[in-house]
Amino acid sequence: MSTFPQVKIIKNEINGGYAKGYNEALKQVNADVFCLLNSDVEVTPNWLTPIINEFETNANTNIIQPKILDYKNKAYFEYAGAAGGFIDTYGYAYCRGRIFDTIEKDEGQYNDTTSIFWASGACLFIKKSVFNTLNGFDESYFAHFEEIDLCWRAYNAGFNTTYVGASTVYHVGGATLNAINPKKTYLNFRNSLFTLTKNCERPLFGIIFIRLTLDGLAGLKFLFSLKTAHFIAILKAHFSFYANLTRLLKQRKTLPKKKKNYKITSIVWSYFIKKRRTY
């Protein structure tokens, strides 16, 4: 505080995770646009200028994500967001520049400004009015997938999400929970099921059945790879989903009218069967 007296520190009383943490802190922030920036992100010179320009020149811009590169290997995109996020029919998230574990090198192929489906919580800009209209993050998520849920609810409510490739940040990734932590597996599988149930437009239970089957195959892959803790994490995620299903269905009815997101796709089929590795 003595070094940066102009900085106001907001200290939450409890660790409510990403979702509740931001919900509580942002109540005390007076700004037209919020910037949600992880502590493991390095920004670049003039990174804000393209973001501000996009908000100022396009009144329909509501949520923005910059280009996210890997802090540890700056020539490559970073897993959590890359060049903007999308979601397939069964609720699996992927990005331009990153599909499952295949990461693309940044060769300027995503230097555009374009509409995307979701923005990474590692670095996300959102208008205060939109954030409040959506009632912020769903605090039951704690962490992981809450930004995708927010962007999907925004999409159904008629708000758009934009990627601005002229702005770049570097993300360490996994600083809170790394990929080998079974809790991360649990939250990702559970919260993606929560998100799909609340927001998808297509006949819900057929989609959920196929999704649970695909999750089961992923669990068997973990089991045969002797990653038993991750197999158990998927089981726990499914049991938590069943326990919360009645609540989620009630919540679904209160949310904006469901819209078709994108053409019917299965990123699992495209990646593992058709061997398509890039966006």
C-alpha positions in Angstrom: 0.0 0.0 0.0 2.9 2.4 0.7 4.3 1.7 -2.8 1.0 2.0 -4.6 -1.2 4.2 -2.4 -3.8 4.6 -5.3 -4.6 0.9 -5.2 -7.6 -0.1 -3.1 -7.5 -3.6 -1.6 -10.7 -5.5 -1.2 -10.3 -8.4 1.2 -13.0 -11.1 1.2 -13.8 -12.6 4.5 -13.9 -16.2 3.2 -12.5 -18.1 0.3 -15.6 -18.5 -1.9 -13.6 -19.5 -4.9 -13.5 -17.6 -8.2 -17.3 -17.3 -8.5 -18.3 -16.0 -5.1 -15.0 -14.2 -4.7 -15.6 -12.0 -7.7 -19.3 -11.6 -6.9 -18.5 -10.2 -3.5 -15.6 -8.0 -4.6 -17.2 -6.5 -7.7 -20.1 -5.2 -5.5 -17.5 -2.7 -4.2 -16.1 -1.7 -7.6 -17.5 1.4 -9.3 -16.7 1.1 -13.0 -18.5 0.8 -16.3 -16.4 -2.2 -17.3 -14.9 -4.9 -15.0 -11.6 -6.5 -15.8 -11.3 -9.9 -14.2 -7.6 -10.7 -14.3 -6.0 -13.8 -12.7 -3.0 -13.3 -10.4 -0.9 -15.6 -12.7 -1.3 -13.4 -15.7 1.4 -11.1 -17.2 0.1 -8.2 -19.3 1.9 -6.6 -22.2 2.6 -2.9 -23.1 -0.6 -1.1 -24.3 -2.7 -4.2 -23.9 -5.7 -2.2 -22.8 -5.8 0.1 -25.8 -7.4 -2.4 -28.3 -9.9 -3.5 -25.6 -11.0 0.0 -24.8 -11.2 0.8 -28.5 -13.5 -2.2 -29.1 -15.9 -1.1 -26.3 -15.9 2.5 -27.5 -16.5 1.8 -31.2 -18.9 -1.1 -30.9 -21.9 -0.5 -28.6 -22.9 -4.1 -28.9 -19.7 -5.4 -27.4 -20.5 -6.8 -23.9 -17.7 -9.3 -23.0 -14.1 -9.4 -24.3 -11.2 -11.8 -24.1 -7.7 -10.9 -25.4 -5.2 -13.3 -26.9 -3.9 -15.6 -24.2 -0.4 -17.1 -24.7 1.5 -19.4 -22.5 3.8 -17.6 -20.0 6.1 -20.6 -19.9 6.3 -20.9 -23.7 5.4 -17.5 -25.1 5.3 -18.7 -28.7 2.3 -20.9 -28.0 -1.3 -20.4 -27.0 -2.3 -21.1 -23.4 -4.8 -23.9 -22.6 -7.3 -21.8 -20.7 -8.8 -19.5 -23.3 -6.2 -19.4 -26.1 -7.9 -17.3 -29.0 -11.4 -17.6 -27.7 -13.7 -20.3 -26.6 -16.5 -22.4 -28.1 -18.6 -25.3 -26.9 -19.9 -28.4 -28.6 -23.3 -30.0 -28.5 -22.5 -32.1 -25.4 -21.0 -29.3 -23.3 -17.3 -29.9 -24.0 -15.3 -26.7 -24.2 -12.6 -26.0 -26.7 -10.7 -23.0 -28.1 -9.3 -21.5 -31.3 -5.7 -22.5 -30.7 -6.4 -25.3 -28.3 -8.4 -28.5 -28.7 -8.1 -30.9 -25.8 -4.3 -31.2 -25.2 -3.2 -30.0 -28.7 -1.9 -26.4 -28.4 -1.2 -24.4 -31.5 1.8 -22.1 -32.0 0.9 -18.4 -32.4 1.7 -17.6 -36.0 -0.7 -14.7 -36.3 -3.5 -17.0 -37.4 -5.8 -15.5 -34.7 -4.9 -11.8 -34.8 -8.5 -10.9 -35.7 -11.4 -9.4 -33.8 -14.3 -11.9 -33.9 -17.3 -13.2 -32.1 -16.7 -16.2 -29.8 -18.9 -18.2 -27.5 -17.1 -17.8 -24.2 -14.2 -15.8 -22.8 -11.6 -17.2 -20.4 -11.8 -16.2 -16.7 -8.0 -15.8 -16.7 -8.6 -12.4 -18.4 -12.2 -11.3 -19.0 -13.7 -7.9 -19.5 -17.5 -7.4 -19.0 -19.7 -4.4 -18.8 -21.0 -3.9 -15.2 -24.5 -3.6 -16.5 -24.3 -7.0 -18.2 -22.7 -8.6 -15.2 -25.4 -7.3 -12.9 -28.2 -8.3 -15.3 -26.9 -11.8 -15.3 -26.6 -11.8 -11.5 -22.9 -12.5 -11.8 -21.4 -16.0 -11.4 -23.2 -19.0 -10.2 -21.5 -19.4 -6.8 -22.3 -23.2 -6.6 -19.5 -23.7 -9.1 -16.7 -22.5 -6.7 -14.2 -22.5 -9.6 -13.8 -23.9 -13.1 -16.4 -23.4 -15.9 -18.1 -20.5 -14.2 -17.1 -18.1 -16.9 -18.4 -20.4 -19.6 -21.7 -20.6 -17.8 -21.8 -16.8 -17.5 -21.1 -16.4 -21.2 -23.7 -18.9 -22.2 -26.3 -17.2 -20.0 -25.2 -13.9 -21.7 -25.6 -15.5 -25.1 -29.1 -16.7 -24.3 -30.0 -13.2 -23.0 -28.8 -11.6 -26.2 -25.4 -10.3 -25.2 -22.3 -11.0 -27.3 -18.8 -12.1 -26.5 -15.8 -10.9 -28.5 -12.2 -11.9 -29.0 -9.7 -9.1 -29.6 -6.5 -10.5 -31.0 -4.6 -7.2 -31.0 -4.4 -7.4 -27.2 -2.1 -10.1 -25.7 -1.5 -11.4 -22.2 0.5 -14.4 -20.9 -1.0 -16.9 -18.5 0.9 -19.3 -16.3 -2.1 -21.7 -16.0 -2.9 -24.2 -13.3 -1.6 -21.9 -10.5 -4.7 -22.6 -8.4 -5.3 -26.2 -9.4 -3.1 -27.9 -11.9 -4.2 -30.6 -14.4 -2.9 -33.5 -12.2 -5.1 -32.5 -9.3 -8.2 -34.7 -9.1 -10.2 -31.8 -7.6 -9.8 -30.0 -10.9 -11.1 -33.0 -12.8 -14.1 -33.2 -10.4 -15.0 -29.5 -10.8 -14.5 -29.5 -14.6 -16.8 -32.5 -15.1 -19.4 -31.5 -12.5 -19.6 -27.8 -13.5 -19.8 -28.5 -17.2 -22.8 -30.8 -16.6 -24.3 -28.0 -14.5 -23.7 -25.6 -17.3 -25.2 -27.9 -20.0 -28.3 -28.6 -18.0 -29.0 -24.9 -17.3 -28.3 -23.5 -20.7 -28.6 -25.9 -23.7 -31.4 -25.4 -26.2 -31.7 -28.9 -27.7 -33.8 -31.8 -26.1 -32.1 -31.9 -22.7 -32.2 -35.5 -21.5 -31.0 -37.0 -24.8 -28.0 -34.7 -24.7 -27.3 -35.4 -21.1 -27.5 -39.2 -21.6 -24.9 -39.0 -24.4 -22.7 -36.7 -22.4 -22.8 -39.0 -19.3 -21.8 -41.9 -21.6 -18.8 -39.9 -23.0 -17.8 -39.0 -19.5 -17.9 -42.7 -18.6 -15.5 -43.5 -21.5 -13.2 -40.7 -20.2 -13.3 -42.3 -16.8 -12.4 -45.7 -18.2 -9.5 -44.1 -20.0 -8.3 -42.7 -16.7 -8.8 -46.0 -15.0 -6.8 -48.0 -17.7 -4.1 -45.3 -17.4 -3.9 -46.1 -13.7 -5.1 -42.6 -12.8 -7.6 -44.0 -10.3 -8.0 -40.7 -8.4 -9.3 -39.0 -11.6 -11.7 -41.9 -12.3 -13.1 -41.5 -8.9 -13.3 -37.7 -9.4 -15.6 -38.2 -12.4 -17.8 -40.6 -10.4 -18.1 -38.0 -7.6 -18.9 -35.3 -10.2 -21.7 -37.4 -11.6 -23.1 -38.2 -8.2 -23.0 -34.5 -7.3 -24.8 -33.7 -10.6 -27.6 -36.2 -9.8 -27.9 -34.7 -6.3 -28.3 -31.2 -7.8 -30.4 -32.1 -10.8 -33.8 -31.0 -9.3 -32.2 -27.6 -8.4 -30.6 -27.2 -11.8 -33.9 -27.9 -13.6 -35.7 -25.3 -11.5 -32.9 -22.9 -12.2 -33.1 -23.7 -15.9 -36.7 -22.5 -16.0 -35.8 -19.1 -14.5 -33.0 -18.3 -17.0 -33.4 -16.6 -20.4 -35.0 -18.5 -23.3 -32.6 -21.0 -24.7 -31.1 -20.2 -28.1 -29.2 -22.5 -30.5 -25.5 -21.9 -29.8 -23.7 -23.2 -32.8 -24.1 -26.0 -35.4 -24.4 -29.5 -34.0 -20.8 -30.7 -33.3 -19.0 -33.2 -31.2 -15.5 -32.1 -30.5 -14.8 -35.6 -29.1 -15.7 -37.2 -32.5 -13.8 -34.6 -34.5 -10.6 -34.9 -32.3 -10.4 -38.6 -31.5 -12.1 -40.2 -34.5 -11.6 -37.8 -37.4 -8.2 -36.8 -36.0 -8.9 -33.1 -36.4 -6.3 -31.3 -34.2 -6.8 -27.6 -34.9 -9.7 -25.2 -35.0 
